[in-house]
């Protein structure tokens, strides 16, 4: 017998609006049901409309925690990465989404939080504090993140440099980072288009990378970031550089 | 009275004089409370913080009272629906406070159990209603075996069973009350007794309470408050209960006084039960849904055990809805 820890919900007592934006948000039964419905719809949509093809699924760890990173060119990216996960893990994955896009209005925040299960990252004021909170949750709660270290969607189809936030999240931890490369998302739904087009989308998943040997300080963060960027670029193939 | 009249017959809402008097009394009491807070504040008899606190509490009551009384007046169906939603909302608060919500499978079974109990009450199928208590407990006990993780089994099943028993089983009896043609005055009497019991305990405790009742569980409760509430609630329930149960086996004074004692004592025990749960977890309010009150559970805790106790007490003497058609949905 294990001692049960009477541990109240970490977002207990927060009003609904703040709860949606909280990094401590925890799901109840209703939200879980919404996520499950949403992800099965997304899987069907990606398979039919974009003929999503995934290579290297076996590289995804069987158990969380882990972080999925990839190049970012459209709103389809997070959906495609989540669709690559088995159903059991899909309910424990948090896409990290831009606060100023997905959490600004209450309606958008409610959708992002209770349907997408996203956690906000505020780009204008993304302090080390929020990253610390995310890092702790990743380690303590054994969940998974979907993250786009470029920070924003590419506007010209070429992959941009990674921001060091990803390094701050994983340097010095035992958490594996799984690199992925998304192909065709820019053509399917470029930032300028209102709606996605029925183009084929591909996802290549590489072998996980551990950053446990790197120090949890600036030099370690930068090395981790550079290493991960190289891995993702390599998955994209030499012709795309 | 046909089943559909009982379920949806809002026209009969005020047929019973006690229903009329309780509704008028509540409306008057809230109006008097609002006016006197305004007058006291104007005269400078109460401070600003105290005024704001009283204002918040009264405003919450002005919102809550129609939400509680409305479904009862509208009909048995709406009463059962309101009780079902109350059970689900209370279970949610409990699960989030204890951490049980992380056990999705157990939570799902508890929620299905609550829905099934509500259905049995709506159907007026007593056999299913009582069968669901052991069956749901069994379902909670076995549902997590398939995940093959025995660590923490006793605790998660224990918490799940307690949650189902408190909110599915205990509150379910409020639903089943609505199968009696006389459910409006009975339920209103019950709610009035339970809520006034809290008020009496608070007022008596303020006036002549010094000895603590259970300092570790609930430091603000006093023996004086508890005994004062016992005396006042018993008087209130037996006097208002007299016309409700007139001419029935439960209508004698001795039986009515016993009913009042049950409402007061069991109500206070329900209150202390929630206090124990909160103390164990280490939180003050179970949520912040109702301004000035805390969560739904902080408001309805006293009702938890009163519902089944009074149900079976009245059931023993009078029966509940014995002449009403049974199994109105499933037939048989």
Interface residues (C-beta under 8 A of the other chain):
Chain A: X1 X2 X3 X4 X5 X6 X7 X8 X9 X12 X13 X15 X26 X27 X28 X29 X32
Chain B: X92 X95 X96 X97 X98 X99 X101 X102 X104 X107 X108 X111 X151 X152 X153 X154 X155 X156 X159 X280 X281 X282 X283 X285 X287 X288
